[in-house]
Amino acid sequence: MNRVFTLVLIVFGIGYGCLMSSSEDIVMVKERHEAWLMSLAGVVGTGIGDCEGSPCIKVYVEERTPELERQVPKQLEGFDLDIEVTGPIELHSP
């Protein structure tokens, strides 16, 4: 019984560690490339989201254009990028 319980804890711990590592890695990748992505005309924001069950970097744009499609890579450092049209983003004072 103790061996099974120990094995379950080890397997759970490895899986949880991989999940946390992946989350931390994607944050660092997004931060490394955020200034460049935000410098592209039409990009209004970036974020981290879910793409078909895997973490991905979201690139929020005013409008999807062929030029943006060419400029935004499909992946950065192994993480998928997903272009999402939000339209212009405006700040509102409280």
N, C-alpha and C positions, 0 to 999 in steps of 0.2 A: 504494500500500500504506500509506504513512504517513497519508494523508488518511483512509482507512477506519479505521485504528487510532485516530486522533485522534477521529473521530466516535464510535466505540464508547466511548471513554473519557468523552467529554462526555455522551453519553446515559446511560451507567451512573452517572456522577457526579450528574447531575440526578435520576435515579430514586432513588439512594441518599440524596441530600439530602432529597428529599421524604419518604422513609420515616423518616429520622431526625427531621425536623421534626414529622411527625405523632406520633411516639412522645413527643417532648418536649412537644408541645402537650397531649396527653392526660394526661400526668403533672401538668402545671400546672392543667388543668381539674379533675382529680380532687382535687388539693390545695386548690383554691379552694372546692370544694363539700363537702369531706369532713366538716367539723364539722357542717354543716347536715344532711347525710345521716345521720350517726351520732346526731344528736339525735332522729331519728324513732323512735318506740316500735317495737321488734322488729328494728331493724337492728343487726347484731352486727359488721359489718366492711365494708370496701370494698376494691377492688383493680382491677387492669387485666387484661383478658383478651382473648380472641379470640371474636368473634361473626360467624360465617359469613365468615371471611376478613378481617374488618376489626377494628381495635382498638376495644374498648368498655370502659366502666366497669362493673364488677361491683358489685352491692349485695347483700351476704350478709345473709340474714334468718333468724330463728328459725323463722318460719312465714309462708307467703304468705297474706295476708288482703286482703279487698276494700279496707280502709282504706289499707294500704300500696300497693296497686295504684294508688289514686287519688293518693296523696301523692308517689310516686316518678315523676318525669317520664320520658317515653320517650327523651328526648335532653337533653343539656346541652352547650351551645356547639358543636353539630354532631356530638357523639359519642353513639352509642346507649348506653343503660343497660340492663343485664340483671339481673333479680332472680333470685338463686339461693338456694334453701333449704339451709341448713347445719345448722339446729337450733342449740341453744345452744352457744356456744364457751366452753370453760373452760380456764384456764391451769393447767398442771401443773408443779410444781417439779421440778427435776432430781434 
